């Protein structure tokens, strides 16, 4: 599958979370979103120069221009659904795609439960990381740091040969 075909398939399957997506389909679409973000960012800088802030001896560009925002909104759902289907292709549940988000919600819930936010708000952040609760929070943050790398690794795994519980292998299906 080539670049244009992958982009077409991902937009055609905008809200499709069932089935499987091959590695080329997913990674070509990732490249499309990266190039599209760069292009719309440059267009934002050209068309909306107020997004450029100049400081003493430096130029900083803000990335929240209207074109970047619209492009990001347009590709958000196809990106999630393609990643979800890519996880299916490697034999995993699509929930593994949002594993870092699940970890983050768990950490925030635990931190709220043990009162870490109150301690951090009172200026005693070190106290939030003491005792058993602090050890659990530190280990949780380590898992949070590793989890995006783990998801990327899963997304790079080869397709599971033959049909699996999510459908037939995209490489073995005849058009």
N, C-alpha and C positions, 0 to 999 in steps of 0.2 A: 504494500500500500504506500502510495506516495503522499507528498505534502498536501496537495489540493484535495485528493480523495479523503484523506484523514480529516481535514477541516470540514468538508461536506458531510461526512458521516457523523461527526460529533455534533454539528449543528442540526442535522436531521434527527438525531437521537437526543434532542435538547433535554427532555425530562425522562429519558429511558434509563432506569436503574437495573433492569433485568438483562440477562445475557452476558456476553463477554466482549472485551475489547483487546485487540492484539497490542503488543508492545509498540509497533510502528504507529498504529492509530493513536495511541495515547501520547507518545513522545513527539510526534509531528504536531499534535494539537498543542502541547506544551510549548514547543518552539513558536507556533503561530501566536499564542498569547504573549509570549515574551517579546517577539518582534512587534506585535500590535501595540503593546504597552510602550515600547520605545518610540515607535512612530507617532502614536497619539500624544505622547509626552513632548516630543519635538514640535508637533503641530500646535500644542497648547502654548509652548514658549513663543512660537512665531505669531500666533493669532491673538494671544492674550498676554502681552508683555508685562502686565501688572503682576503676573505670577513670579517674576524675577525680582529677587531682593538683592540689592547690592549693599555690601558692608564695606568697611575700610579695607581696601585691597582685595576684596573677594566678591564673587558672584555666586549666589545660592539660588537654585531653582526649586520651587515647590512642586510637588508631584500630584497635587489635588485639583488640577485643572478640569474643566467640564468634559473635554474629550476623553481624557484618561478615565474619568469617573464613569462616563457612558460606556466606554469600551469594557471596563472592568465589570460593570453590571451585565453587559451583554454576554460575556464569556464565563461568568461565575457558574451558572447552572450547568452548562455543557462541560466545564472543567470538572466539576464534582461528579457528574454522572459518568464521564469517561473514566475518571479515577476509580469510581465505584465498580464499573464494569471491568476495569483492568485488574482489580483485586479478584474478581470472580474468575478471570482468565487464569490467574495463578493458583486457583483453588481455595481462595480465602473469601470470607464474608466481606461484603462492602463496608461493613462497620470498621474494619481495620484501616480503611482510608482516613477515617476521622479519629483514629486512636489518639493523636496528640491533644485534640480537643476534649476527648473523654478524660484523659489524664489531667488536663488543666481544670476541668470542672470538678473532678475529684479532689484535687489539691485545694481549690478554693473552698469547697464544702468542708473539708477537714480543717482548714485554717480558721474558718468561721466557727466551727464547732469547738475548737480548743481556745478560741479567743485571741488568735494571733493578730487579727486586724485591730483589735482594741489596744493591744500592746504596741503595735507599730504606730498607731495613731497618737499614742501618748508619748512617743519619742523613745520608747524602750524596745527597739527592734531586736537587740541581742537577746532580750528575755524571751522573745517569741521562739527562739531556736535553742532553748535549753530543755533538758529532760528528755523523756521518751517522745513527747509530741514534737519537740525540736528535731530529734533524730529522724522521726518519720517524715517531717517536712523537708529536711535536707535530702534524704533518700528519694523522696517524691520529686524534688526539683531535678535531681540527677536523671531520673526516669524521664521527666519532661524534656530535658535537653537531648536525650538519646532518641526519644520517640520519633521525631521527624526524620532522622537518619534511618531508622528502622523502616519507616513507611516508604522512603525512597528506595531502600534496598528491596522491599517487597515488590514495588512497582517495576523494578528492573529484572525480576525473575522471569524465566522463560514460561511460555504457555504450558499449561498442564495438558499432556497429550490425550487425545480422545475426548469424548464428551464427559463433562462432570455435572454436578448437580445444578449448575447455572446455565448449561446449554452446550451445544457442540463447539469444538475448537474452531475459531475463526479461520485458521490456516487450512483446515481440512474440509471446509464447507465450499461446495462448488456454487458459483453465482448463478 
